[in-house]
Amino acid sequence: MDNSLVYIPSPSLNEPAKWVTPTSCVWGGPRFLRTIHVLKDLYPQNGRLFCTILGVEDANLTTLVQEAR
């Protein structure tokens, strides 16, 4: 979980694509998240990989507190 296993494509031409850890991701969550990545929008067909195998969960109150920090 501490390895950068998740590829996040570039959101714009000005920002590079990046690799992040599963702990910095959620499966489903609000679109306003900026530091935590919502994978359901990027990889809708890969729920089993992210949720079952990597243990990524939906956003919750802890996610929102982490985002606010």
C-alpha positions as CSV (number, residue, x, y, z in Angstrom):
1,M,0.0,0.0,0.0
2,D,3.0,2.3,0.3
3,N,4.1,1.8,-3.3
4,S,2.9,4.0,-6.1
5,L,0.7,1.5,-7.9
6,V,-2.1,3.7,-9.3
7,Y,-1.6,5.7,-12.5
8,I,-3.4,9.1,-12.5
9,P,-3.5,10.5,-16.0
10,S,-2.8,14.2,-16.6
11,P,-5.9,16.3,-15.9
12,S,-4.6,19.0,-18.3
13,L,-1.8,19.8,-20.6
14,N,-0.1,21.9,-17.9
15,E,0.1,19.0,-15.4
16,P,2.0,15.8,-15.7
17,A,0.5,12.3,-15.2
18,K,1.6,10.7,-11.9
19,W,1.8,7.5,-10.0
20,V,0.2,7.5,-6.5
21,T,-0.3,5.1,-3.6
22,P,-3.6,3.4,-3.1
23,T,-3.9,5.1,0.3
24,S,-4.2,8.5,-1.5
25,C,-7.2,7.2,-3.5
26,V,-10.9,6.5,-2.9
27,W,-13.2,4.4,-5.1
28,G,-16.2,6.8,-5.0
29,G,-16.3,10.3,-3.7
30,P,-17.2,13.9,-4.5
31,R,-15.7,15.6,-7.5
32,F,-14.3,18.4,-5.4
33,L,-11.5,16.3,-4.0
34,R,-8.1,17.6,-5.2
35,T,-5.4,15.8,-3.2
36,I,-7.3,12.5,-2.9
37,H,-8.0,10.8,-6.2
38,V,-11.4,9.3,-7.1
39,L,-10.8,6.1,-9.1
40,K,-14.4,5.3,-10.1
41,D,-14.4,8.1,-12.6
42,L,-11.0,7.1,-14.1
43,Y,-11.4,3.3,-14.1
44,P,-15.1,2.4,-13.9
45,Q,-14.4,-1.2,-15.1
46,N,-11.8,-1.9,-12.5
47,G,-13.7,-1.9,-9.2
48,R,-12.7,-5.4,-8.3
49,L,-9.0,-4.6,-8.7
50,F,-9.1,-1.4,-6.6
51,C,-11.7,-2.3,-4.0
52,T,-11.2,-6.1,-3.5
53,I,-7.5,-6.5,-4.2
54,L,-6.0,-3.2,-3.2
55,G,-8.6,-2.3,-0.5
56,V,-9.6,1.1,-1.8
57,E,-12.8,2.3,-0.2
58,D,-15.4,5.0,-0.8
59,A,-14.8,8.5,0.6
60,N,-16.0,9.0,4.2
61,L,-15.6,11.6,6.9
62,T,-11.9,10.8,7.4
63,T,-11.3,11.4,3.7
64,L,-12.9,14.8,3.9
65,V,-10.8,15.7,7.0
66,Q,-7.6,14.5,5.2
67,E,-8.6,16.6,2.1
68,A,-9.1,19.7,4.3
69,R,-5.7,19.4,5.8
